[in-house]
Amino acid sequence: MPDAPIYLDYAATAAIRPPQVADAMMAYLRDVGATPGRAGHSRAVEAGRVAFRCRRALARVFGVRGDPGRIAFQLNATHALNVALQGVLRPGDRVVRTSYDHNAVRRPVAALARNGVSETVLAGRSDGSFDLDEAERALAGARLLVLSHASNVLGTVAPVAELAARAHAHGALVLVDASQSAGHIPVDVEGMGIDLLAFTGHKGLLGPQGTGGLYVREGVEIDPIFTGGTGGESGPSGVPEAMPDRLEAGTQNGPGIAGLLAGVEWVLGRGVESIHARQSALKERLHERLSSVPGLRLLSPAAPEGAGIVTVTVDGIDPSHMAARLDRDFGVMTRAGLHCAPEAHRILGTEATGAVRFSVGWATMEAEVDHAAEAVAALVSETMPACAG
């Protein structure tokens, strides 16, 4: 057993965060405590400054060169995706999505389909690629293309810029789920042609749970799915037209935004490109070491341009049992199951069993990756004689 448990589940949440994040949240609760946009006293003004600084930092991460106010805070990526999908699509519209989608896309689209929105699902391949000719045909007449920047099962990245260009040629908007890429992989909404970007704060951006947001490109109209107080323009019965108030009804998560700001500033201080390079090297190291384990199937391609995810199955070992043993006996924390993406597992032939996912993050060390690979090898060697018998 290692001296301390090894956390390799960053694709689910960054359970280990820089200490500045907790410090910022405590300082906010102690010294500010008010809500952005509510009242004009000094605490409320300071709360507004924290929120603005966080939007501005997020704009830097995502390549937003215009108004940072085009980023509206949401509870998480699921919340942001629901706001985008329900705010854009109307009965009679058609949405094109992919078979790599998380349930945060799949289920809202299914709900919309029961109310007159049609869907086309782009088939994926086991290496994470798409048939771009199929995508071209599917986009004709579509209202919206939605896709994950990086698969939470495979770690592979989608050709966002190319698909966005094809979508725009057909008059479709482009919504990108950046849950697995924000803070891990460079994102440039303007350079990549992204109209709407949903992101969460608790993964690669190193913020707390309950934070995230939705970027909406200037000129894109989106109807709010929640209405209520925004702190400004209190007279009219309708919600304000201006962003971000249009999509931010109700009291915002001030302490969470302060923590998210600290996490994003940490990411900016190191640089997303540098973070990605380091995590890619760790992923490559883990991928290489696991490749020699007998009976182990690497589902994730090497994909150095992708997220730090390595997903596997082992002949004769149930993934849930494997993850439990890795945690209990070897001190390695992973995630087993379908990872809220059953269609991706269907492509891989693992829909019935799921798989075990290792995911590296900002605090992962080479020695931890090596220990994880050694733990898998030990577990497999222990189990294989029983399977053979």
N, C-alpha and C positions, 0 to 999 in steps of 0.2 A: 504494500500500500504506500502511496506517496505521503509526504508529510502533511499535505493539505489536499482536499478534494480538487479534482481537475474539472473545470467547467468547460464543456465543449457543446454548448447549446445556445450560442449567440444568435442563431437564426430565429430562435423563439423570442428571446429577450436578452438584453445585456445585463444579466443579473449582477455582474461585477462592473462597477462604474468608477470613473475617476473621483477622488474624494471631493473635488470642487463642486460636484453636482449636489450632493447632500448638504454641503456647506451653504451653497447658494439658496437652497430651499429653506433651510433653517434661518438664514439671515432675512429672507423675505418674510417669513412668518413672524419673526421677532421685530424687524425694523420697518416693514412696509404694511403687510397684512390687508391692504385695501384691494379693490378691484379696478383694473384698467377701465377708463372711460366713465367711471361713476364718481361724480362730484369734482370740485376744483381745489380741494385742500391738498396739502403737501404730500400726504401719503398716497392719495389717488393719483396725483401727478407723477410720483415716483413709480407707481405701478404701471402707468402708461408708458413711462420711459423704458422700463424693463421689457414690456411687450413689444415696443418699437424696436429696441435693440435686438430682440430675438428674431423678429421678422427680417430685419436687415441682415443678420448673420445667416439666416436660412436662405435669403436671396443670394448671398455670396456662394453658399454651398451648391445651389441649384442653377447658377448662371442667370438669375433674373436681373437684367440690367436696368429695368424700369422701376416702377413703384413697388416697394416692398409690401404695400398694402394689398397687393393682389394675392397675398398669402393669408388665408383665413385659418385660424386655429381650430382644430377639431379634437375629438377625444383620442383618436387613433386612425390607422389607415382604413379600417373597416368602416368607421363612421364617415371618413372623407369620401370613400368610394361610393357609399350609399348616397351621400349628398350630391356627388357628381352624376351618378347614374340616374337617380330620380329627378334631379334638377334639370337634366338635359333631354331625357327620352320621354316621348309622348306616344299614346296609342297610334299605331300605324307606322312608327319608326322601326328601323331594324338596326341591331347592334351586332358587330362582329367581335368575337372574343376568341380565346385560344384554349386548347386542352391542357395547358400548364397552369390555368388560373387557380388561385386560392378560392375557397368558399366565400371569401369576402367579395368576390366578383360573381361567382357562379350562382350563389343563392339570391342576391338581389336581382340579377338578370332573370332568374327563374320566376321570381315574384312579379316582375314587370311583364314577363311573357304571359302570365295569367290575366293581365289587364291590357292586352292588345299590342304589346311590343314583341317583335319577332327577333330571333337570334340565329346567327350562323357561327358555328364553332370551327375554327381552323385546326385541322389535325396536326399533331406534332409528331416528331420522330424521337426515338429513344436517345439520340445524341443531343436533343434539345433544339434541333433545327426545324424550320418551316419550309413548306413548298410555297415559294413566293408567287408562282403563277396561280396557285389556288387562292392565295390571298388577294391577288389582283382581281380575280373573278368575283370573289366574295364582297369586295369593297364597293363594287358598282351599285349605286343606289342606297348605300348604308348611311345612317346618320352619325354613327359613332364606332370607332375602333378602340377597344380596350385591351391592354396587354400588360403582363408583368415584365418589368425591366429585367429582373433576374428570377429564375425559378427557385422556389423555396425547397424543392425536392432535388433537383439536379445541380443547381448553382449556375447553370448556363445563362447567358444574356441573350435577349432578343435583339434582332436588328432594328432597333427602334427608329432610327433616322430614315432608313430605307422604307420601312412600312409606313411611317408618317408621311413621307413624300407621296407614296402611292395613295394613301387615304385622302390627303388634301387634294390630289388630282381628281378624285371622285367627289369632292365636296364634303367629306366626312371629317368630324373632329377626332382628336386623338387624346385618349385618357390613359395615363401610364401609372401602374401600381409600382411605386418605388420602395416598397416595404423592405426588400432585401438588398437594395442598392444604396439608399440614402446613407451617406457617411462611409460606405464601404467602397463604392465604385463611382467614378466621376459622372456627374449628371449636368447637362447643359440644356435647359428647357428650350432656349431659343435656337441653339445650334442643332438640336435634335428634332425640332419641329413639334414639340409637345404643347398641346393646348391646355390640358388639365393634368396636374401631377398630384397624386395622393401619396402621403408618406406618414410614417409613424415616428414617434420620438424615442421609443424605448428600445430600439435595436441599434443600428449603426450610428445614430446620432447621440446615443449614450444618455438620453434624458430619462425621466421617470415614466412609468405607465400612466395612461390618462392624458398623454400629449400626442400631438400630431398635427396635420394640417392638409389643406388643399390649395394648390396654386391654380389660379384661373387666369389665362392669358387675357390681356387687354382686348376688348371687342367681343369676347365670348360671353353670351348671356346665360345665366343659370338661375333657375328659380329656387328659392330656399325651401327646404322641407320642414324646417322649424321656424316658428315666428315668436316674437316676444320682445322684451326690452333689449335695447342696444346701448343705452346711455346717451344717445343723441337723437335728435328729431323725434321727440316723444309725442308730439301732437298727432300726426297722421295715424290712421288705423293700419296702413300698409307698412311693410318693412322698408328701410332706406334702400335706395338704388346703389349707393356707393359701396365699394369694397373697402375694408373687410366686414363692415357692419352688416352687410346684406346676409352674410352666412355665419354670423356670430351672435345669435340671439341668446340671451341669458348670461349669467355670471361666468366669467372665464376662470380657468384654473391657474390663478396667479402664481402660487408656489410651484406648480408643475412647469409653467412657462419659464420661471426663474431657473429651475433645474435644467430645463431643455436648453436655455441660453448658455449655461455653463458647459453642457455637453457639446453643443455645437461649436462654442469657442475653443474647446479642447481639440475637436476635429479640425477646425480651421488652423489652429496653431501647428499641427503636425502635417496638415495637407492631405486631402483625400487621395491624391495620387500615391503619396508615400504610404499611407495606411493600406491602400489596395495592393501595392507591391509587396509589402511585408506579409499580408494575409495570404496572398497568392503563393508566396514561397512556402509558408506553413502548410497550405493546402497541398501543394505539390509534394512536400515531404511526407505528409500523411498518406496521400494517394500512393506514392511509391512504396512505402513500407507495407501498406495493407495489400498491395498487389501480389505479394509473395505468400500470403496466407492461404493454405490449401482450402478449397471449397468455398472461398469467399468470392462473391460477385460484386464488382464495383459498378454501381449504377451511374454514378456521376462521371462524366468525361473529365479529362484533365483540365480543360477549359481555363487557361491561365487568366483570361480576360473576365472571368465570371466571379461569383461570390465565393466566399471561403467555406464551401459546403462539400462534404464527401458522404454520400449515402450508399449503404451496402446491405446485402443479405448474405447469409451463410447457410449452406446446405445442411439441413437437419437441425437447425436451431431457430426456434421461434424468435422473431425480432423483439417482442416484448420481454421474453425471458432473457435474451442477450443483453438488452439495455439494463434490466434489473440486476443481472449478475455483474455487469461492468461497474455499476454504481455501488452495489453492496460489497463486492469482493475486491475490486480494483480501484475504487475511488474515482471513476470516470463517469461524468454526467453527460448523457446524450439524450436524443429523443427518438422513440420508436413509434410506429403507426403509419397512418396515411397522411399526416402532416396537413390536414385540411385541404388536400388537393387530390381527390380520388381519381380524377381523370388522368392526371400525370402518372399515377401508379398503374392505371389500366394500360397505358402505353408500355410501361416497363414490365408488365405481367406480374405485378406485386399487389394488385388490388385486394386479393383475399387475405394477404398476410401483413402487408405494410413492409417497412424496412427500418433500418437504424441509421439515423442521420448524425454525423459529427459536423459541428460548425465552429470555426475558429473566430476569435475576436481580438480586440485591441490589447488585452492582457495575456493572450496565449503565448506560451514560451515553447521553444523547440523541444526541450526536455519533456514537456507535457504531451506534445504530439507523439514523441517516441514512446512514452509510457503507455499511451492509449493504444498504439499499434502493438506493443508487446502484450498488453492485456488481452487484446482480441486474439492474438496468436496463442496465448496460453489457454484461453477459454476454448478455442477451437480444438487445440491438441488434447485437451481434457475430455471434450465431448465426442470427438471423432471415433475413438475406439468403441464407445457405447453405441454409436450410430452403426458402425460396421458390424457389431455383434447382433 
